[in-house]
Amino acid sequence: MSTDAFCPHDPFKKARESEGFLPNDFDGETIPMILRHKDVRAAAKDWKTFSSDDPFHVPIPQEEDVRSVRQLPIETDPPVHTEYRKIVEPFFRRALKPEMIEQVEQLIADALVDAIGRDSIEIVRDFALPIQSRALAILLNVPQSEAEHWISWGIHVFRDPETGEKGSQLDGYIHQQLDRAEKDPGEDFFSALTQATFQGRKLTRDEMEGFANLTFAGGRDTVINTIAGIIAYFSSHIQQLDSIRQNPKLIPTAAEEFVRVITPLTHIGRKCPMDTDIKGVKVAANERISLCWASANFDESVFDSPEEVQLDRRPNPHIAYGAGAHMCLGAPHARLIIRSLLKKLSQHLGTIELIDFQENIEREAKYQRQVGYQSLVVKLGARADTD
């Protein structure tokens, strides 16, 4: 294990340069992973050839054993996808409003001041998870007490890490919240679902659950892993905070660069409705391919020195949030959290001492890739000129 907690590594480099794809075994089937930036981006936009209308199989590995409802809107294609997306997009765009920006910045400042006051802190569970949960509560317009409940679930709420089987807390919680909202609707996300209509009718309970399931699942691990990755980076590059402090205009470009380098979601699945040829690889009708965001974001033909973090990288056409009609619904919210974190780190943080860390490794037949951390223990010190 390296003594540097942040060591970007591109396991797809050789296959991307030589073939442009990598067949890998997932869920008992061989799925070709598309690797080059140009090809991944084109496939992400071509929903007719590479369809998301494949319940439980858009994530890789598939999630039939993890949930019982189709995630909405992600597991549909236009025009249905477009109609579904319009139902919840107003909530996710709340992240662009000044009042929400102020709230998220304050919660991160509070979390950081608390962390600096400790002898040490484990970042994944005691810093990143609370920030992710509390920011989500603001986005969904629910009381912060709900966030404390989500935090109590711990990291592995969707899939038991030992058995790989479905976690039970989330389903029960969603049922409870929808029941509450139907009886006594308010201005929160669950109430909006119970009052929404689709094609002239009320949403079914499965549809409501599908929206809620994606809302909790889609941005949980990805946000947590990104926050932890940023802290890990500054543990060995603390001087880079000076650059942000001296030039706050770096924050938006730095936020995009961290998402590119970390790419917290390695890839996503698509189904080919008809026989398809991908760079000479035959994919039979109804079989899956993988859009490998992690490979595309390290493509040397697009990104100079891709394994290097360049806080001022421009242009930066990364596709960590996807591309095309299925562009990540939660991207504005994720950007708000990351930008707020960078702003508050630059204002409050003076030192980071790395104490211990354990990487979370995605181990597959043809590659191994770090995706976040099992644990990351650090000691944070305040800036000398701050309280």
N, C-alpha and C positions, 0 to 999 in steps of 0.2 A: 504494500500500500504506500502511495506517495505521501510525503509529509506536507504537500500542497493539497488543500482540500478542493481546489478548483483547477482541474486539468482537462480542458475540453479535448475530446477524442472522437475521431470520425471513423467508425468501424466499416463504413460503406465505401470508403475512398477507392479501393482497388476495383471493386465490382462496378462502381459508378463510372470510372475511367475506362474500363475495358469493355463492359457489356451494356451498362446502363440499366440493368435490372439484376435482381438477386432472388432466385427461387428459395423459399424457406418454408419449413413445415410448421403450420399452425393448426390447432384443432383437428389434427388428423388429415389435413389436406395440404397440398403444396400450393402456396400462394406466391405468385411473382410480385416482388416489391419493385415498383418503379422508382428510380433513384435520381435521375437528372432533373435539375430545376425546371428547365423548359418543358420536359415531358410531364412532370408532376403537376405543374401549373396548368398545362393544357388539359390533362385528364380531369383535374378538379373542376374545370369549367365545363367539361363535356358530360353532363349528367345523363344524356341519352345513351351514351356508350358505356359509361361507368356510373351506375345507378346507386343511389342511397336508399332506394325503396326495398329494403332488405332487413326487416325487424330482427334485432338482437345480433346481427352480423356486421354492422358497421364498425363497432369496436373490434379490435383484434388484441387478445383472443375474444371470441364471441361471448355473449352474455345471457344465453338462455338459462343458465343455472344461477344467474345473479338477480334477474328481475323478471316480472311477469307481464310488463306492458311495453309497447313500442315507444321509444323516446321521440318526443315531438319538439320541434319540427324536423330534427336532423334526419330521421329515418323515413323521409318522404322526398319526392322530387317535385319540381315545378310542374304544373301551376299550383298543385295542392300545397306544396311546401311554402310557396309565397303567401297563400291565404293563412296557413297556420302561423307562419312567422309574424304576420301583422298583429296577431292576437297578443303576443307577449313582448314584442319589440319595444313598445313604449316604456315598459318597466326597465328593460336593460339600458335604454337610452337616458334614464334618469342619472346615470353616471356622468353625463355631460353637464348637468345643472350645477351652478355655482354653490348652492346650498349643500348638495351632496359632496362636492369636492371638498368643501370646508370640513364637513363631518368626518370624511375618511382621513383627511390630513391630520385632524385632531386625534382620532383614535390611534393612528400610527405614531404620532408624537408621544402620546400617553404610554403606548406599549414600549417605545424605545427608552423613555425616561425610566420606566419601571425596570427594564432589562439592564440598563446601565447601573441601577442601584443594587443589583445582585452581585454576589461573589462570582457566579457563572450562570449561564442559561443554556438549556438545550433548545436549539432554534426550531426544530421541526414541530414538536408538540407544544412547547411553551411560548412560542413567539409567532411562528408562521400560521399554525392552525387557529389560534385565537384571532389574529388579524383577518384571516380569510373568512372566518365565521361571522365576526362582528361587522365586517364590511358587507357581507351578504345580507345580514339583517337590515342594514341601512338601505341597500338596494331594493329589498323586497318589502320595505316599509312595515316591518314587524318589530315588536319590542326587543331590546337587547337581551332580555331574559331568555328569548328563544335561542339566541346565539350561544348562551352559556350551556343550554341543553345540547346543542349540536357539538360543542367542544367536548362535552362529557362522553360523546360516542367514541372519541379517540380517532386515530388515523384510519383504521380499517373498518369503515362502516358499511361498505358495499360488498366486500368479499373477505371472508375469513382467511387470514394469512396462512393458517395451518392446513385447512381443508380445501380452500378455494371455493367453498360453497357460499351461497347467498347469506348476507347479513340481514337480520330481521328488523333492526331499529328503524330504518328509513321508511320502509313500507308502512309500518304501523303509524309512524309519525305523520306521513302524508295523509293517510286515511283520517286521522284524528283532526288535522288542520282543515281538510276539506269539509268534514262534517260540521265543524265549528263555523266555518265561513258560510255554509249554506243556511245555517240556523240564524246567524247573526253577522251578516256581511259588513265589512268595513272598507278601508282604502288600501288593504294589503294585497300581496300577490295572489294568495289563495282565494281571496274574495273575488278578485278579478277573473280568476279561472271559473268560479262557480257562476258568474254572471255573463261570461263570454258566449258568443254564438259563432257557429261555423256553418257556412252555406245555408243560412236561415234557420238553423236549429241550435238548441243548447248543446254545449259540449257533453259528451258521454263521460262517465266517471273514469273510464280507461284513458280517455284523451286528457282529462285533467291530470291524472296520475302520470301520464307520459310526459307532459310539460314539466311537472314538478320534479320527476325523477331526473330529467336532464339538467334542470336548474341546479340541483344539488350535486350531481355526479360530474357534470361537464367542467366546472371550474374549481373543484376542490383540490385534487392532487396537483393539477397543473399550476394553480396559484401558489400552493404550499411549496412545490418544488422550485418555482421561480424565486420566491422570497428567500428560501434557503440557499439557492445558488448564488444570489447576489451577495448575501452575507459571507458565503464562502469565498467569493472572489475578493471582496475587500479585506478579508483576513490576511491576504498576501499581497494586496495592492492598495493599501490604505491611502497612499499618496494620491491616488486617483480621485478620492473624495475632494481633495483640494481643487482639482480642475473643475469639478461640478460646483463647488462652493464659490469659486471665483467667477464662474461663467454659468449661471443657472439655465441659460438657453441650451446647454448640453443635455438637460434632463430628458426632453422628448427623444432625441437621437440615442442617448444612452439606454433608455427604456426599450427601444426597438432592438438595439444591439444585444442586450441581455436576453431578450426573448428569442432572438435568432440563435445565439450561441447555446443557450440552455435547451431550446425546443423541448418543452416538458412532455409533449405527446409525440412519440416516435413516428407513428403512422396511423392511418385510418383505412378501413376497408371500403371497397366498392364492389358491386355485383355487375357482371357483364350480362345484360339481357339476351344477347345474341353472341354467336361465335365471333371472337375478336382476335386480331393479331397484334401483339405488342412487341415491336422490334424483333420480329421473327419468332416470338413465343406465342404458341397457340393457347388461347383461353376459351374453353367450351362455354356455351350458353349456361347461365345461372351459376357459373363459378366466380370466385372472387379474385381481385387484385388488391394490392396495397399501394397507397399513395404515401411515400416515405418522406415526410416533412423534414426529418432529421438529416437525411442525406441531401435533399434539395438545398437546405440552408447552409451546407458546407461545400457547395459546388464551386470549384475553383474558377470555372468559366464565368461566374457571376460575382463571386466575392473574393477580393484580394486577401490573401493570408487568412482564410476562413477560421482557423483555430485561434486566432488572436482577437481579443476584445478591443475594439476601436470605438470609444465612446462617441466620437464624432463621425462615424461611418455614414457617408452619403455618396450615392444613393444606397438604400438598404432594402431591396425588394424581397425581403424574407417572406415566407409563407407559413410561419408558425401558427397563424390564425386561420389558415386555409386560404381558399380562393374561390371565386365564382359565387353561385347562388347560395352555397352552404358556408360562406364565410362565417366565422365564429360569432354567434349571437352575443356572447359575453365579452367580446374584445374591448368595448369601451370601458367596461367595469375592470377588466384585468389591467388595462393601460392606466386607469386611475390609481389603482393600488400600487403598481410598480413606480409610476411617476411620483406619487406621494411618498413612497418609501425612500426613493433616491433623494428627494428634497429634504426629508427629515433626517436622514443619515448625514447628509452634508452639513446640516445645521447643528446637530447634536453630538455626532460621534467623533471621537478623537483617536481612539485606539481599538484594535481587536486582537485579542490573544486567542489563538486556536488551541484548544485543550485536547479535543478528541473528535473523531468523526468516523462514521461507518457509511460507506456508499450503498445506495440501492441499485443493484445491477440487474438489468433486463437480460436474462440469459436465454438465448434461442439457439437453434441448431447451427445457424450460419453466422451469427454475430453475438457479441456481448456489448451492451451500452449502458453507461451510467444514466439513470433517470432519478435524480434527486438523491436523498440521503435517508438512511435508516435513523441516523442521529447525527447531530452537529453541535458540539458543545464548545462555547466560546466565553470569554470574559470581555465585556464591552466597557470602554472608558470614555468619559465625557470629554469634549473639547476643553482645552485649558481656559478659554475665555467664555465658557457657559456655566450656568449653575449646575 
